[in-house]
Amino acid sequence: MKIARSLAVSAFLLGLGLLVAGIACTTGSANDDPTPTPLPPDTPTTAATSTPTPRPSPTATPTPFAGKVARLQIPRFGVDAPIEELGIDSTNTLETPKDENRAVGWYYIYDKPGWGGNAIFSAHVYYHSKPAPFVNLAKSQPGDIVQVVMEDGTTYRYEVFSNTRYHRDTIPMGEIIHPPQKPDYDEWITLITCGGELDATGLEYLSRDVVVAKRIWE
């Protein structure tokens, strides 16, 4: 599930503006009211973060589902969004969701939910003045549940353990995509969106909110 990792990471870094500004971080209108939370632009800030507790790998787990990822759900915020599969376009930058106010994008060029890696998702906060799936993501707290529903109904459950805000110019995307601190026996998902204040254009955010959750083995 780690197709063309080197190329994908390079494209992610080169296309950072599109990923975390274009996908999740353009308001769509200079008159939007995204109610951003002020944050000093030069200091990454970590909020509501806890350290995952090491535990042994489960002795028996079902075979992961190899089909499509269907929906992402965050029960606390009433999120039940369809998934758009996203990759790299002809300009070597990451694609952006076409259904900006409804869909959550999953980057199939990285890990797939259920397969023991770190699946990457992104969505807007607001788009054209309307709330989008990750409008409340910055409020996530340790213990919140995120569910990924596969095409066959298989549901993987994850528990939030980290919520970190980064400045857009210093966000460590390589480490976010392939976190060196992730234990081999854990499976993670990472949710990325915009946050903080708007820049001088009034169209893009200065910060990025990154929420990480680990799988609950049942």
C-alpha positions as CSV (number, residue, x, y, z in Angstrom):
1,M,0.0,0.0,0.0
2,K,3.0,2.3,-0.2
3,I,3.0,2.9,-3.9
4,A,5.8,5.1,-5.3
5,R,6.6,6.4,-1.9
6,S,9.6,8.5,-2.8
7,L,7.8,10.2,-5.7
8,A,4.7,10.7,-3.6
9,V,6.6,12.3,-0.7
10,S,8.5,14.6,-3.1
11,A,5.2,15.7,-4.7
12,F,3.7,16.2,-1.3
13,L,6.4,18.5,-0.2
14,L,6.6,20.4,-3.5
15,G,2.8,20.7,-3.6
16,L,2.4,21.6,0.0
17,G,0.5,24.8,-0.9
18,L,-2.1,22.8,-2.8
19,L,-2.5,20.1,-0.1
20,V,-2.8,22.2,3.0
21,A,-3.7,25.5,1.4
22,G,-5.7,24.4,-1.7
23,I,-7.5,21.4,-0.4
24,A,-8.1,22.2,3.1
25,C,-7.2,25.8,3.5
26,T,-8.7,28.1,0.9
27,T,-11.9,29.7,2.0
28,G,-13.2,30.0,-1.5
29,S,-14.3,33.6,-1.1
30,A,-12.7,36.7,0.4
31,N,-16.0,37.3,2.2
32,D,-16.2,34.0,3.9
33,D,-16.4,33.9,7.7
34,P,-14.3,30.9,8.8
35,T,-14.0,32.2,12.4
36,P,-10.3,31.3,12.7
37,T,-8.5,31.1,16.0
38,P,-5.5,33.4,16.3
39,L,-2.1,31.7,16.6
40,P,1.4,33.1,16.5
41,P,2.5,32.3,12.9
42,D,6.1,31.4,13.8
43,T,5.7,28.7,16.5
44,P,4.1,25.3,16.0
45,T,1.6,24.7,18.8
46,T,0.5,21.4,20.1
47,A,-2.8,21.0,21.8
48,A,-4.7,18.2,23.3
49,T,-1.9,15.7,22.8
50,S,-1.1,12.5,24.6
51,T,1.5,9.8,24.1
52,P,0.2,6.5,22.8
53,T,0.8,3.7,25.2
54,P,2.8,0.8,23.8
55,R,0.9,-2.5,23.7
56,P,1.5,-5.9,22.2
57,S,0.3,-6.6,18.7
58,P,-3.0,-8.4,18.6
59,T,-2.6,-12.2,18.2
60,A,-5.3,-12.5,15.6
61,T,-6.8,-9.9,13.3
62,P,-9.2,-10.3,10.4
63,T,-7.8,-10.0,6.9
64,P,-7.9,-6.3,5.8
65,F,-10.5,-5.3,3.2
66,A,-8.8,-4.7,-0.1
67,G,-11.7,-2.7,-1.7
68,K,-12.6,1.0,-1.6
69,V,-12.7,3.4,1.3
70,A,-16.3,4.6,1.5
71,R,-16.8,7.1,4.4
72,L,-15.1,8.9,7.3
73,Q,-17.1,9.5,10.4
74,I,-16.4,11.6,13.5
75,P,-19.4,10.9,15.8
76,R,-18.6,13.7,18.2
77,F,-19.0,16.3,15.5
78,G,-21.7,14.6,13.4
79,V,-19.3,14.0,10.5
80,D,-20.3,11.2,8.1
81,A,-18.6,12.2,4.8
82,P,-18.1,10.3,1.6
83,I,-14.5,9.6,0.5
84,E,-12.8,10.9,-2.6
85,E,-9.7,9.0,-3.7
86,L,-6.9,11.4,-4.4
87,G,-3.5,11.1,-5.9
88,I,-1.0,13.2,-8.0
89,D,-2.2,15.1,-11.0
90,S,-0.4,15.8,-14.3
91,T,1.5,18.7,-12.8
92,N,3.0,16.5,-10.1
93,T,1.0,18.1,-7.3
94,L,-1.6,16.5,-5.1
95,E,-5.2,16.4,-6.3
96,T,-7.9,18.3,-4.4
97,P,-11.4,17.1,-3.6
98,K,-14.0,18.1,-6.2
99,D,-16.8,18.0,-3.8
100,E,-15.3,20.5,-1.4
101,N,-18.2,20.9,1.1
102,R,-19.1,17.2,1.5
103,A,-16.2,15.0,0.8
104,V,-13.0,14.0,2.7
105,G,-10.1,13.1,0.5
106,W,-8.0,10.0,1.1
107,Y,-4.6,9.8,-0.6
108,Y,-4.4,6.3,-2.1
109,I,-0.8,6.9,-2.9
110,Y,-0.1,6.4,0.8
111,D,-1.2,3.8,3.3
112,K,-4.7,2.3,3.2
113,P,-6.9,2.0,6.3
114,G,-6.9,-1.5,7.8
115,W,-3.4,-2.4,6.6
116,G,-1.3,-1.3,9.6
117,G,0.2,1.9,8.2
118,N,-0.7,5.6,8.5
119,A,-3.6,6.6,6.2
120,I,-3.7,10.3,5.2
121,F,-7.0,12.3,4.9
122,S,-7.7,15.9,4.2
123,A,-10.8,18.2,3.9
124,H,-11.9,21.8,4.0
125,V,-13.0,23.7,7.1
126,Y,-15.2,26.1,5.1
127,Y,-15.7,26.4,1.3
128,H,-17.6,29.3,-0.2
129,S,-18.9,30.3,3.2
130,K,-20.4,26.9,3.9
131,P,-19.1,24.5,6.6
132,A,-17.1,21.5,5.3
133,P,-16.3,18.2,6.9
134,F,-13.4,19.3,9.0
135,V,-15.0,22.5,10.3
136,N,-14.6,21.3,13.9
137,L,-11.5,19.2,13.6
138,A,-9.4,21.7,15.6
139,K,-11.6,20.9,18.6
140,S,-10.6,17.2,18.6
141,Q,-9.5,15.9,22.0
142,P,-7.7,12.7,23.1
143,G,-10.3,9.9,23.3
144,D,-12.4,11.1,20.4
145,I,-13.4,8.4,18.0
146,V,-12.9,8.5,14.2
147,Q,-14.4,5.7,12.1
148,V,-13.4,4.7,8.5
149,V,-16.1,2.7,6.7
150,M,-15.0,0.5,3.8
151,E,-17.1,-0.3,0.8
152,D,-18.2,-3.7,2.2
153,G,-19.3,-2.1,5.5
154,T,-16.2,-3.1,7.4
155,T,-15.6,-0.3,9.9
156,Y,-12.2,0.5,11.5
157,R,-12.3,2.5,14.7
158,Y,-9.5,4.9,15.7
159,E,-9.0,6.9,18.9
160,V,-7.5,10.4,18.7
161,F,-4.3,10.9,20.7
162,S,-2.7,14.0,19.1
163,N,-4.0,17.4,17.9
164,T,-1.2,19.7,16.7
165,R,-1.2,23.1,15.0
166,Y,1.7,24.0,12.7
167,H,2.5,27.1,10.7
168,R,2.1,26.4,7.0
169,D,5.7,27.3,6.2
170,T,7.2,24.9,8.8
171,I,4.9,22.0,8.9
172,P,7.0,18.8,8.7
173,M,5.0,16.9,6.1
174,G,7.5,14.1,5.6
175,E,7.3,13.2,9.3
176,I,3.5,13.6,9.3
177,I,3.1,11.2,6.4
178,H,5.7,8.6,7.6
179,P,5.9,9.3,11.4
180,P,9.2,7.8,12.7
181,Q,7.7,7.5,16.2
182,K,4.8,5.2,15.1
183,P,5.2,1.7,16.6
184,D,5.1,-1.1,14.0
185,Y,2.2,-2.7,15.9
186,D,0.0,0.4,15.7
187,E,-2.1,1.6,12.8
188,W,-2.7,5.3,12.5
189,I,-4.8,7.7,10.5
190,T,-3.9,11.4,10.1
191,L,-6.4,14.1,9.4
192,I,-5.2,17.4,8.0
193,T,-7.0,20.7,7.6
194,C,-6.5,24.5,7.9
195,G,-6.5,26.6,11.0
196,G,-5.5,29.8,12.7
197,E,-5.6,33.3,11.1
198,L,-6.0,34.1,7.4
199,D,-3.1,35.5,5.5
200,A,-3.0,38.9,3.8
201,T,-5.1,37.7,0.9
202,G,-8.0,36.8,3.1
203,L,-8.3,33.5,1.2
204,E,-5.8,31.1,2.8
205,Y,-5.0,30.1,6.3
206,L,-1.6,30.6,8.0
207,S,-1.7,27.4,10.0
208,R,-2.5,23.7,9.6
209,D,-4.3,21.4,12.1
210,V,-3.1,17.8,12.2
211,V,-5.1,15.2,14.1
212,V,-3.7,11.7,14.6
213,A,-5.6,8.7,15.8
214,K,-4.6,5.1,16.4
215,R,-6.7,2.0,15.7
216,I,-8.7,0.4,18.4
217,W,-8.3,-3.4,18.0
218,E,-11.5,-5.2,18.6
